[in-house]
Amino acid sequence: MAPTPRKSQASSPQRRELYFFTLYRVLEAALLGLVAFSPAGEMLLTIREPAMLQTLVVLYMAASVALLVASYRSQMPAPHQAAIGLGLDLLIVAGTLSTTTGSQGGIALLMLFNVGAGALILPQRAGLGFASAAAIIVLADSLYHRTVDPLNARPMAESVMFSVTYLATAVLCELLSRQVTESQALAEKRGEELANQAEINELVIRRMRTGILVVDGDHQVRVCNEAAWALLGKPSPDRKQLADVAGELHKALGRWRSGRSEIPRPMTLAEGAPEVLPRFVSLSLTDNLYLIFLDDSRIYSDRAEELTLATLGRLSASIAHEIRNPLAAINYSVQLLEEATELPEADRRLLEIIHTQCQRMNGIVQDILGLARRERSQPETVDIGQFARRFVDEYRASHPLETDILQSVAERSTLAMADPRHLHQVLTILVQNALTYGRMPGEPAKVTVAVRSGPPGAPPEINVLDRGPGIPPGVAERIFTPFYTTSEHGTGLGLYIAQQLCEANQCTLTYQPVPGGGSCFRIVMPPGMTLMQDDTSSGRLNLA
């Protein structure tokens, strides 16, 4: 198995391990100095060459101190320094064994720590190499003494056991080092993930539309996101006390902490800011922190309006179904009466009025049913220029315009994503409104369905324009509100349904006043997803 590579640059744990390794080496040098220079050394072992041993000990002490200083000052990688120190240890051990007698057991035990510490820092092959070198030194010394002085030589089995112990220690320490390295890498990875998650959480909280405040037990603001800062009137960062920033909110929090249960009521925290509904949550009993949510009261109003509209739509749909059956019977009876040959002219006129009003009621029922059961959009790539031309041709064929004018204008082939059925329904509503209300008194209506592609990258648009009197600003703000109408014949649902259908297709429908008079309803559409389209003028394929 290939050895696991390690980083050449020493990490902080390796520096710490190297420091204690070199510190232990200084202790070893001190013990050898005690043996070489103290009278007690003669009691521990027999020194055959005192001068040589003392020279080795002095050099070893100087080198140990130098390596200790280099362990925290030198820029040399930790494995290199450990290899130099361990090589020095083996040389000193070999010299000590050659100048003394009876010291093999003690020296071998001292070397056990050096071999293990070296395996923790060095790569796998280097650690096993130094362990093998130590084993060879011990075995060679044992063989030498058995050859020179067999009577006083130590058992060969002892040297073999020391050698095996060196190798086993190197392997175990190397495995331990690998596990520690992997654990450290995993811890660093988890730390980075936690830091990234904390940064993401902070960004999410900062960008939330709901205002969020974190205050401590003294009502001092600890955290304030952008929405809360705006709702508080953008106070200075130096103002930390909640009572100074929002006195009413400070009192409400105090009442909540005292246990007085009350229904949250809207409050305005700054001049010009919207009303908010505060909600309080205790984060921790020990840290005494409180979380305050500041919800814009308009959100609840919009939700209530949506629920009301949904309920009203379902109710209206059930009523519309009940109206449709008798309405169909009345319309069918009128058609039968119109076939009579001896019907007076006055009665025939009454039948026309009944037929017209039945058609009007059927249109109202259709609008209500469209509001109640809107189908899910199924968008596809549509050439809206060609679609607009085909729509105008079909509308003129099915709706006699008499003197009114309906035309289409398309600059070139333009692709967009939309549900063709929904787009047809939206254009029908806008064109009918333009033909009905977009005319000057006594003049024919002139309605244009214009497709504009804009510059490259800009979303395509469909504009329905008329040359009528326009819409007053006060009315224009409410034209997309359901059931709002200024006409006694309208339901106020057409533009609302058109806007809902546009939103279902990721489009936007807006009203734009036309300079010089008239109205423009603009549909901004997402671009088509097709990458290539046929350029019929040049006979080649171009990027869309």
Buried (B, 14 or more C-beta within 10 A) or exposed (E): EEEEEBEEEBBEBBBBBBBEBBEBBBEBBEBBBEBBBEEEBEEBBEBEEBEBBBBBBBBBBEBBBEBBEBBEEBEEBBBBBBBBBBEBBBBBBBBBBBBBBEBBBBBBEBBBBBBBBBBBBBBBEBBBBBBBBBBBBBBBBBEEBBEEEEEEBBEEEBBBEBBEBBBEBBBEBBEEBBEBBEEEEEEEEEEEEEEEEEEEEEEEBBEBEBBBBBBBEEBEBEBBBBBBBBBBBEBEEEEBBBBBBBEEBBEBBEEBBEEEEEEBEBBBBBEEBBBBBBEBEEBEEEEEBBBBBBBBBEBEEEEEEEEEBEEBBEEBBEEBEEBBEEBEEBBEEBEEBBEEEEEEEEEEEBBEEBBEBBEEBBBBBBBBBBBBEBEEBEBEBBBBBBBBBEBBEEBBEEEEEEEBEBEBBBEEBBBBBBBBEBBBBBBBBBBBBBBBBBBBEEEEBBBBBBBBBEEEEEBBBBBBBBBBBBBEEEEBEEBBEBEBBEEEEBBBBBBBBBBBBBEBBEBBBEBEBBEEEBBBBBBBBBBBEEEEBEEEEEEEEEEB
